[in-house]
Amino acid sequence: MARAVVQVTLFGLLLALVTTLPNKDDWDIYSFHINSTVSSRYATTVITSRVANRMDESKEIEFQVRIPKNAFISKFRMFIDGQAYDGVVKSKEAAKQQYTDAVSQGQSAGIVSSVGRTLEEFKTSVNVAAHKKVTFELTYEELLKRKLGKYELQIHARPMQPVKDFKVDVYIHEKAGINIMEVKGGLSTNAMANAITKTHSDTQAWVYFYPTEDQQKTCDHCGEQGMNGDLVIVYDVNRDNSFGDIKKSSGYFVHHFAPSNLARIPKNVAFVIDQSGSMYGRKIQQTRTALIRILNDLAEEDHFGLITFDSSLFHWKRELVQATEENLASAKTFALQIQDRGATDINQAVLEGARMLNANPREGSASILILLTDGDPTSGVTNLEVIQSNVRKAIAGEFPLYCLGFGFDVNFEFLEKMSLQNNGVARRIYEDSDAELQLKGFYEEVATPLLTDVTMVYEGGINLTQTNFSQYYNGSEIVVAGQITDNDIGTFTPQVVAVSRNRKVVFPGTNVTVESADVSDSNIQRVWAYLTVKQLLEKELRLSGPEKESAKKEALELSLKYSFVTPLTSMVVTKPPGESSDVLHKPKEGEAPQTPTSNAGHYGLMPSASDIVMDYDVSDDYTDLASRSIMDFDFPVELEEEIHATYVPPTATMGTTIGSSVSSVVYNDLHPSILPGQLVHQFLLKTESLSLPLCYGVYGVVSLKLLHHPNKALFVNGELLLGGFKRIAIHTAAAHFEFDAVKTIVQDGQSTVEYLQQDIVVSRNSVTVIRRAKEIDVISEDTRIVFLIHEKEGNFYLWPVIRQQPMDTNVTGILALKPAVYEEVQQTPSTILKIQNMEVIATRSTTADYSIASAPTLDCWSVPSEFALQRPINEFIVTQI
């Protein structure tokens, strides 16, 4: 027993170095301003945050904001003691190297990178000396996209505390004239209404949002940590000229084309709906509801078809039919009977939808193919490139394909590439209470085609952005930018050629005035650069070979030239050497470190003693522990049935946890030895509601029961090491499978076969294992588990994701856990959560989800494992896999 006391005390001391709950008096955001200027639909937004360190010691201050997904960050600065430290945009590889060098030299450094293919969050920190101040200034740019007849400027306010000097200032200038303007969003209602002032003239509009500190605590989206919500400015411009408006500046032009006085084109639409087993529950219910609402909006002159699919196809009708009252009633009945079941044959389903549209051509109509799915192909043709090739041949450029990816388990890049290859777009549908509204909203965007085969012609124009568009829909807008040859407006002649119903229409630009922009000379040029980079990134996704590399190279060069943070670039902010007196000293390699005095201005997590497995001898050498790393590095996974994990990799320096979820002691070996009782992973148990998920620690090298299905004689176990699951074993009555990231071993009776290749399908009795480049798919009757393959510093790990839950209620294991249901019974001075009759103090934490490309950061309540699981963790541990 004495041995255990020594271990807990030591471990607690080490954690205390990096996990301290912030006191409100420690640091203070005394000013937070958001200033946005919009001209010709191009928005430039500057966020300025001023923070003071109130402590008598250095402190790490964090700056964290969220920006619209379509925006490009273009500038970041930090001001400390009157000195400005500017961010520099570099290629991702160069930025990472500079960041690593800065950290190793003890300088303060911040880095911003795109998350997946979009930018969602910017986060950096800097050490600030005692009683000093720091100013953060972030600039981002975006071209506002017109949807359903309106532009939306979204501003997210989340300063992390009530701020005495909080201001949002928005200025909009549109020479065409502003015909409507309104302010929406969660921060515009109830208690906040009188904090908003809006003014609207013919060509200009102003919005001011100045909430008091009390208002920042009491509004619908507010609390003790201040506001957390959106302010959305919605507007549209006058459209007196069907040709639209063209503005020029310094040899560049931008053309906004959105005619509205056109006859509606009848459409042919084929809906292809995934009804595989992974759509069970709320997803299939919301799909049924959305489909019925969409059917209600079809015009009688429209023709439509409806297909559902799993491993088989199910037709409502085998051909397109007119949207008569009788046919719509029959289709709604069919929609109500859609049930989740089976696997997912995307290839067969999309080809059948294309066949239906190709078999029913109608002169003067517009055809649209819409696919809704929530998973990867698991039946029929499963090779993604083959599916994309088949679909491209079947559609042959005749109509657009729109892919809707339901949830985060879907391979969104696959859907996006397939859409772009067929003149469409992909849209993610988020699993939430409003999913049916998201589905309906997307359909409304493409519900009313007005033109097809649109070609934008600019004689005397060069370096043009996209000029050919398959369809133009009511409420949308086509935007083209380029350069005017020799800046000679006399030789510049724009024209638009398109098809309206069954006749060719020409919008001449001979009498159109090309206006000089009132904005700075660089603004129109930046619109061109923004559009060009966006479209090059889309080309890079849909192309292959030399064309792909050429598009990537050009996108990178433009991103660097215009300082855009894109999926190909990052921005690094480094404090220069010799001017870092307010920066925490970091010891050199092998040097005994000083006790850190910097504490991040966000909550950390200290595991409870009940979660620590104490098993090593007091004779172990602890003298070297102080020079080991105490630093977290999240590398988690979302297990679709609410499970995540966090990876803590080896490192060789001492640091502090910043807004993170875990701290631990690790060794700097390629395959480090793991002390019993050492933290390996933090798991996360999500909720069905909008409340925060729970996170809890699993410690030591253990083998876990992932899924035990006794009635089907199916047992799935995993060996958990530092970094993730290294080996997975699947046992059935007739066969045994074991695999890691490289090989698969199958034992069937007396024979044992080892497979080393990728893209293979292995079946034994009721189990099928499909290996792909980055995942392993396991299907067994009513159960489907996907093991994602992740690589970190040359090591490969497996992350389980349950895609289809078995219906049997006797199934047990980590993957069988139900969503957490808890109650917050106390919020101050500390948060207390309650499940059934158990109460526990919870600490707010964050973790990232690397099971998807964008790796979103999740907030969570960290609690002991017994509380989250409502049973001892030992019930999930097996002696061998």
Secondary structure, 3 states (H helix, E strand, C coil): CHHHHHHHHHHHHHHHCCCCCCCCCCEEEEEEEEEEEEECCEEEEEEEEEEEECCCCCEEEEEEEECCCCCEEEEEEEEECCEEEECEEEEHHHHHHHHHHHHHCCCCEEEEECECCECCEEEEEEEECCCCEEEEEEEEEEECCCECCEEEEEEEECCCCCCCEEEEEEEEECCCCEEEEEEECHHHCHHHHHHEEEEECCCEEEEEECCCHHHHHHCCCEECCEECEEEEEEEEECCCCCCCEEEEECCEEEEEECCCCCCCCCEEEEEEEECCHHHCCHHHHHHHHHHHHHHHCCCCCCEEEEEEECCCEEECCCCCEECCHHHHHHHHHHHHCCCCCCCCCHHHHHHHHHHHHHCCCCCCCEEEEEEEECCCCCCCCCCHHHHHHHHHHHHCCCCCEEEEEECCCCCHHHHHHHHHCCCCCEEEECCCCCHHHHHHHHHHHCCCEEEEEEEEEEECEECCCCCEEEEEECCCCEEEEEEEHHHCHHHCEEEEEEEECCEEEEEECCCCCEEECCCCHHHHHHHHHHHHHHHHHHHHHHCCHHHHHHHHHHHHHHHHHCCCECCCEEEEEECCCCCCCCCCCCCCCCCCCCCCCCCCCCCCCCCCHHHCCCCCCCCCCCCCHHHCEECCCCCCCCECCCECCCCCCCCCCCCCCCCCCCCCEECCCCCCCCCCCCEEEEEEECECCCCCCEEEEEECCEEEEEEEEHHHCEEEEEEEECCEEEEEEEECCCCEEEECCCCEEEEECCEEEEECCCCEEEEECCEEEEECCCEEEEEECCEEEEEEEEEECCEEEEEEEEEECCCCCCCECHHHCCCECCEEEECCCCEEEEECCEEEEEEEEEEECCCCCCCCEEEEEECCHHHHHCCCHHHHEECCC
